[in-house]
């Protein structure tokens, strides 16, 4: 029951938030912001998260995660309502700082809640359910968001979504409590500074570099390179992500049948990179979509690799803090790549950031194979 409730709240949150995730950049182009301004706005949230994420993780070991989730959702409601009232760069930038703080607090708190309540022999299935429902939420959100943006103004949609977050805020009070403790900082240090953990973090960092390309170039690529309408963009993005709801369950079951998940890592990096590159080098929408499906399936493999690594490497009483350190890696990667790819996309074409970040994922496979003895989290 608790896993279903947690997974449902997570799915609803992702449904609402992803209704605009990949449309932010298009909206900012429409209101006249420059490429570097868009990159700065996208990076602002990540940078704020970088500053706060470790604190948020440690808080999750000391304060009930459900309480922090409620606080984060309230801040996101404020952000959406305020952004819907302005088109000024500086104002939007400051509101994305608030959103970055809220997003990082929500993300680390929800991850802590899932990992701390899913310990046991059914852990793989419970993590698989959480991820699967999340991808269903993302898929529906993208399709719904694109469809609605063909009908209503972006700012009006933000106000509707704020109402949706208000509903989730009340549901969040029903989430289960998590065990709390007061671990020492030196304990986190000893958990992280192990070769196999550092290699795990490196793989996640290289993979996460493509997040910045998605945030700044994916939406504009579909809009301006492929010429899709908002509704068509939603179908393209949402349809591809919908496949992840199935593939993540398959990978979660597969992971129990192998003594080592290195092959999931290899496939995740290679498929993600090849799919990203292939979707960007064609103007045929159908072929581009098929390549995107490959990318999303491979991404689901990487997220299974990530969540199971977190659950296997770290003790439950320090999961919040340690998870936040790994999440920090993805946020640093996202911030750096947002700044770089926001500028590159405007100057060189929106397909270039996608090709570049896809190439990084492919090259990361060779590092993984060379250091395969460090792929150490068994199931």
Residue, then its C-alpha position, 0 to 999 in steps of 0.5 A: x500500500x505504501x509503495x503504491x501511494x508513494x509511486x502515485x504521488x511521484x507519478x502525479x508530480x511528474x505528470x504536472x511538472x513535465x507538462x512544461x519541462x521541455x516547453x520552457x525553452x520554447x516559451x523563453x524563445x517566444x518571449x524574446x529571451x536570448x540563448x545565453x539568457x535561456x541557458x542561464x535560467x536553466x542553469x540557475x535551478x541546477x546551480x541552486x540545487x548544487x548549493x542546497x542538495x547535500x543539505x537537503x539530503x542530510x535533512x532527510x536523515x534528520x527530518x521526515x521526508x514527507x514533511x520536506x516533500x510538502x514544503x518543496x511542493x508549496x515553493x513550486x506552486x509559488x514559482x509557477x504562479x509568479x512566473x506566469x505573471x512576468x516576461x522579464x529575464x531577471x525576475x524569471x531567473x530569480x524564480x528559477x532559483x526558487x524552483x531549483x531549491x524546491x525541485x532539489x528538495x523534492x527530488x532528494x526527499x522523494x528518492x529518500x522516501x522510496x529508498x528508505x521504505x523499499x528495503x527487503x526482498x521485493x525492493x527491485x519490484x518496488x523501485x520498478x513500480x516507482x520508476x514505471x508509474x513515474x514514466x507514465x506520469x511523464x508521458x501523459x504530462x508531455x502529451x497533455x502539456x503539448x496538447x494544452x499549449x496548442x489551445x491555451x497560453x503558456x502562462x495560463x497553463x502554469x496557473x492550471x498546473x499550480x492548482x494541480x500541485x495544490x492537490x498533490x500538496x494535500x495528498x502528500x500529508x498521507x505519505x508514510x514516515x521515514x526513520x530519522x537519525x543523526x549521523x556524523x559527517x565523517x560517516x558520509x565521507x567514508x561511504x563515498x570515498x570508496x573506489x567503486x562508489x567514486x566510479x559509480x558517480x563518474x558514470x552518472x556524471x558523464x551520463x547526466x551531461x546530456x540533461x543540459x542539452x535536453x533542457x536547452x535544445x531538445x524542445x527548440x530542436x523539435x519546434x524549429x528543426x523538425x517543425x512540430x507544433x506544440x501538440x506534436x512535440x508533446x506526442x513525440x516526447x510523451x510517446x517516447x517516454x511512455x515506452x520507459x514505463x515498460x522497459x524500466x520494469x523489464x530492467x528491474x526484473x532482469x537485474x535480479x537474474x544477473x550477478x552484475x549489472x555491468x551490461x545494463x550500464x553498457x547498454x544504457x550509455x551506448x543506447x542513450x548516446x546513439x539514440x540521441x545522435x541519431x534523432x538529431x541528424x535526420x529531418x524525418x520525424x518518424x526516424x527521429x522518433x524511433x531513435x528517441x525511443x531507443x534513447x529513452x529505453x537506454x535512459x531507463x536502464x541507466x536509472x535502474x543502474x542508479x537507483x539500485x546502486x544507491x540502495x546497495x552502496x549505502x546504509x538506510x540511516x545515511x541514504x538521504x545524505x549519500x543520495x544527495x551527494x550522488x544527485x549533486x553529481x547530476x546537478x553539476x553536470x546539468x548546470x555545466x551542460x545547460x550553460x554550454x549547450x544553451x549558447x552552442x544551440x543558439x550559435x551552431x544549431x539546436x542539433x549540435x548539443x544533442x549530438x555532442x552530449x550523445x557522443x559523450x555517452x558513447x565514449x563513456x562506454x569505453x571508460x566503463x569497459x576499461x574499468x569494469x572491475x569497479x562496477x561493483x553493486x550486485x543484487 
